[in-house]
């Protein structure tokens, strides 16, 4: 099983945690038993690239 990790820049209770393995699992630290979001590691990599990239995201206005 993968180890849960959180950003060292986040607070201890107000953040999300991620466990990487065959799939990326994401959970809220305030509600750990409340379930996890599972996405492919390829989708996780794409999300990080989009969030950490130098270009702004091209999101539609809501």
C-alpha positions as CSV (number, residue, x, y, z in Angstrom):
1,X,0.0,0.0,0.0
2,X,1.2,3.5,-0.8
3,X,2.1,6.0,1.9
4,X,-0.1,9.1,2.4
5,X,1.7,12.4,1.9
6,X,0.8,16.0,2.2
7,X,2.6,19.2,1.2
8,X,5.1,20.4,3.7
9,X,3.7,23.9,3.0
10,X,0.2,23.0,4.1
11,X,-1.3,23.0,7.6
12,X,-1.7,19.7,9.4
13,X,-5.5,19.6,9.2
14,X,-6.5,21.9,6.3
15,X,-5.1,20.1,3.3
16,X,-5.4,17.2,1.0
17,X,-3.2,14.1,1.1
18,X,-2.1,11.9,-1.8
19,X,-0.9,8.3,-2.0
20,X,0.8,7.4,-5.3
21,X,0.9,3.8,-6.6
22,X,-0.9,2.1,-9.5
23,X,-3.5,4.9,-9.1
24,X,-3.3,8.2,-7.3
25,X,-5.5,8.4,-4.3
26,X,-6.5,11.8,-2.9
27,X,-8.3,12.5,0.4
28,X,-9.2,15.4,2.7
29,X,-7.4,15.5,6.0
30,X,-10.5,16.9,7.7
31,X,-12.5,13.8,6.6
32,X,-10.2,10.9,6.1
33,X,-12.8,8.2,6.5
34,X,-15.1,10.1,4.1
35,X,-13.6,8.4,1.1
36,X,-10.9,9.0,-1.5
37,X,-10.8,10.2,-5.1
38,X,-8.9,7.8,-7.3
39,X,-7.4,8.9,-10.6
40,X,-4.8,7.4,-12.9
41,X,-1.2,8.3,-12.3
42,X,-1.2,9.8,-15.8
43,X,-4.0,12.1,-14.9
44,X,-2.2,13.0,-11.7
45,X,0.9,14.0,-13.6
46,X,-1.2,16.0,-16.1
47,X,-2.9,17.8,-13.2
48,X,0.4,18.7,-11.6
49,X,1.8,19.9,-14.9
50,X,-1.2,22.1,-15.5
51,X,-1.1,23.6,-11.9
52,X,2.7,24.0,-11.7
53,X,3.3,25.1,-15.3
54,X,4.3,28.6,-16.2
55,X,1.2,29.2,-18.4
56,X,-2.2,30.1,-17.0
57,X,-4.9,27.6,-17.2
58,X,-7.4,28.1,-20.0
59,X,-10.6,27.5,-18.0
60,X,-14.1,28.6,-19.2
61,X,-15.9,31.3,-17.2
62,X,-18.8,29.9,-15.1
